[in-house]
């Protein structure tokens, strides 16, 4: 089985100059933990729920919710995102994707084909695959 067989293809993305509050809103509303960051269609970074937490931790220690929200509106995605993104091909095996996530201690891999973002595979996708295929 290959990454392309279980990856998510409807992937929300952010742009470099989007406010951090937008990332927070998308993650909360979509119940997702990772958002790729694109610049003119090319993957340039990724932001996780953990990155948001770290960025807002300073404000959370001394601000109320309203002030925390204002702080997150003043910070842009490019200031918080991880720029060196580990990616995978849609043709790679699911085992390879899982091994890479374990080795790098990451929760997802953007799936890249011809330098374009074509999907995202998460640890949850891999876990679901193995749990569902075990009974078959």
N, C-alpha and C positions, 0 to 999 in steps of 0.2 A: 504494500500500500504506500502511496506517495503523499507528500504534503498537500499537493493540489486536490487530493480526494477528500480532505477533511478541513482545509483552511477556510477561514471566513473571507468572503469576497466583497461584502458590503462593509467597507472600513471607513469610519469617520476619520478625518485628518484635520490637523491644525496648520496654520501658517505661522511663520517666524514672528510676526508682529501682532499676533492675536493676544488678547489679554489673558492672563492666567485664570481670571474668573470664568472665561469661556471654557477653558479646559475643565475646570471644576464642575461647571454646569453640565457639560456633555458627559463627563464620567458619572456624575450622580444620576442624571436622567436616563442614560443608557445602561447603567449598571455595568460599566466597563472599567478596566484598570490600566489600559495602555492606549496612547494615541500617537500615531506617527505624525511627524511634522514634515511638511512639504514646502518647497520653494520652487515655484514655477513647475509644479508637477514632479519634481525630483525629491526623493527622500533625503532629508538633511538631519533628521534627529528623531528622537522619541521622548515622550514624557509619560511618566507613570504616576499612579496614585501616590506612591512613595515620594516622588519628586515634588508633587504638590504639597504633601504633608511637611516635608523639610522646608520648603519655601515659606509656608504659612506658619511654621512653628514659632518663629520670632515674633510675628504679630499676635499669635494666639496667646502668648505669655503675658502680654500687657494690654491687649485690646479686647473690646466687646465684639460681638458678631458683626455689627455694622462697620466698625473700623477695620476688622479683618477683611471684610468684603472690599472695602475701599483700597486697602493695601494690595489685594489680589488684582484689582483693576489697574493699578499703577505699574504692575510688573508684567513684562511680556514673555511669551513662551521661550524665545531664543535665549533669555537669561537663565532659564531653569532646565531646559531640555538636556538630554544626553546627546552629544553630537556624534560620537563614534558608535554607530549602530551595527550590531551583529545581525546579518540577514541570512536568508536561505533561499534556495531555488525551489520552484514548485515541483520539480522533478526529483528532489531529494526524498529519501525514505523517511517515514515517520519516526523510525528508531533513531536516525541521524539527528532529526530535529530535537527529539527528547534528550538525547545524549548531549547535544550542544547547549540546551537550556540548563541541564544539570551541571555541566562543566563551568559554564559562565555565570551560573546562579542568576538567571533571568527568567521572567515569566512569559515572554513571548518572542516571536521572531517575525519581523516583516518579511513577506515573501516578494522577492524581486525577480523580474524577468525582463530582459533587454533594458535594464536600468529603470524600469517602471515598477511602482508598487502595484502588485496584483492581488494581494491578500495579506492576511495576518494569521499566524497559527499560535495558539496559546497553550499553556500547560493544561488548561481545562479541556481543550479540544483533544489533546493526546490522551488524557485520562478517560474522557468519554469514549474515545475509540477503543481503548483497551478493555474497559469495563463492558461495553456493548458487544465487542467481538468475542469475549471470553465465553459467553453463553451460546455462541453459534457454532 
